[in-house]
């Protein structure tokens, strides 16, 4: 496999995608765990945790997207 070939580009894109998914999962799992108490008992504290979970999921999604775009620009634009 040569550097810059179609197979090489495909493997780089696959690695970048995996990195983005793993980064998103690192925020998704704790975010969902923070949302669980609202399903059991509805009060102000659990409602606050619910929103904190959504904020964590959203922030991790934006961070993962930012990292993926940055890695894509750094690696694939130079080939």
VMD Tcl script that draws the C-alpha trace (Angstrom):
set ca {
  {0.00 0.00 0.00}
  {1.41 3.37 -1.00}
  {1.03 6.53 0.97}
  {-1.68 8.61 -0.67}
  {-3.39 5.70 -2.42}
  {-7.15 5.22 -2.23}
  {-6.77 2.36 0.25}
  {-4.53 4.49 2.47}
  {-7.04 7.35 2.43}
  {-9.87 4.96 3.24}
  {-7.97 3.57 6.23}
  {-7.17 7.07 7.48}
  {-10.84 8.08 7.23}
  {-11.83 4.91 9.07}
  {-9.37 5.67 11.88}
  {-10.59 9.25 12.18}
  {-14.19 8.05 12.32}
  {-13.36 5.52 15.03}
  {-11.63 8.21 17.08}
  {-14.68 10.46 16.81}
  {-17.07 7.69 17.81}
  {-14.95 6.68 20.81}
  {-14.68 10.30 21.94}
  {-18.45 10.73 21.65}
  {-19.04 7.50 23.59}
  {-16.88 8.84 26.45}
  {-19.49 11.57 26.94}
  {-22.57 9.57 25.98}
  {-22.23 6.88 28.64}
  {-21.86 9.23 31.67}
  {-24.53 11.51 30.18}
  {-27.02 8.66 30.03}
  {-26.10 7.61 33.56}
  {-26.85 11.14 34.79}
  {-30.26 10.97 33.11}
  {-31.33 7.72 34.82}
  {-32.46 9.16 38.21}
  {-35.15 11.23 36.48}
  {-36.74 8.02 35.20}
  {-37.00 6.61 38.74}
  {-38.04 9.70 40.68}
  {-39.11 13.06 39.33}
  {-37.90 15.93 41.51}
  {-35.85 19.08 41.00}
  {-32.49 17.43 41.67}
  {-33.07 14.58 39.22}
  {-34.40 17.05 36.66}
  {-31.17 19.02 37.03}
  {-29.17 15.85 36.49}
  {-31.29 15.16 33.38}
  {-30.28 18.51 31.87}
  {-26.68 18.06 32.95}
  {-26.70 14.73 31.10}
  {-27.98 16.41 27.93}
  {-25.33 19.12 28.21}
  {-22.62 16.49 28.62}
  {-23.85 14.53 25.60}
  {-24.06 17.67 23.47}
  {-20.64 18.90 24.54}
  {-19.03 15.54 23.82}
  {-20.68 15.44 20.40}
  {-19.34 18.89 19.52}
  {-15.89 18.02 20.87}
  {-15.77 14.73 18.93}
  {-16.86 16.53 15.75}
  {-14.21 19.20 16.27}
  {-11.48 16.62 16.80}
  {-12.56 14.65 13.74}
  {-12.55 17.74 11.52}
  {-9.16 18.84 12.86}
  {-7.63 15.38 12.29}
  {-9.17 15.18 8.81}
  {-7.68 18.53 7.84}
  {-4.27 17.68 9.29}
  {-3.86 14.26 7.71}
  {-5.83 14.12 4.50}
  {-5.27 17.64 3.21}
  {-1.51 17.00 3.04}
  {-1.83 13.88 0.86}
}
mol new
graphics top color blue
foreach p $ca { graphics top sphere $p radius 0.5 }
foreach p [lrange $ca 0 end-1] q [lrange $ca 1 end] { graphics top cylinder $p $q radius 0.2 }
display resetview
